[in-house]
Amino acid sequence: MAFTPLHDRVLVRRVESDEKTAGGLIIPDNAKEKPAEGEVVSVGAGAKDDDGDRIAMDVKAGDRILFGKWSGTEITIDGEELLIMKESDILGIMS
């Protein structure tokens, strides 16, 4: 099923973090925090300003982003867990 977010919302796939620390210790699944890094899957058309004109989105599909720990709403599409969030919840784009 195809899903396109509306307005200034973004669909994000979490990027899994490393399973070892820098010192080589293995982190068990129950001790891992959910990563706050993801890949943009799709974006909406953008919000509208007071005149009704679209405000262009700063992110695009394929961008690797950082977002807040509690950002977004978890949804499941075709058995895959994704996040949908407003563009303002995104902290930055990683290059």
BELCOR-V785405 format. One record per residue. N is the residue number from 1. OMEGA is omega in radians with two decimals (* if undefined). Layout:
BEGIN
n = [N	N]
omega = [OMEGA	OMEGA]
END
This chain:
BEGIN
n = [1	2	3	4	5	6	7	8	9	10	11	12	13	14	15	16	17	18	19	20	21	22	23	24	25	26	27	28	29	30	31	32	33	34	35	36	37	38	39	40	41	42	43	44	45	46	47	48	49	50	51	52	53	54	55	56	57	58	59	60	61	62	63	64	65	66	67	68	69	70	71	72	73	74	75	76	77	78	79	80	81	82	83	84	85	86	87	88	89	90	91	92	93	94	95]
omega = [3.09	-3.14	3.08	3.10	3.10	3.04	-3.06	3.13	-3.06	3.06	-2.99	3.01	3.12	3.05	-3.10	-3.14	3.12	3.13	3.10	3.03	3.11	3.13	3.09	3.12	3.12	-3.13	3.11	-3.09	-3.09	3.13	-3.11	2.99	3.09	-3.10	3.09	3.14	-3.11	3.10	3.14	3.12	3.09	-3.12	3.06	-3.10	-3.12	3.12	3.09	3.08	-3.08	3.13	3.14	3.12	3.13	3.02	-3.07	3.11	3.12	3.14	3.11	3.12	-3.14	3.11	3.05	-2.98	2.97	3.13	-3.12	-3.08	-3.09	-3.09	2.97	3.11	-3.14	3.08	3.09	3.10	-3.11	3.10	-3.14	3.12	-3.13	3.07	2.96	-3.07	3.05	3.14	-3.14	3.08	-3.13	-3.10	-3.13	3.11	3.12	-3.14	*]
END
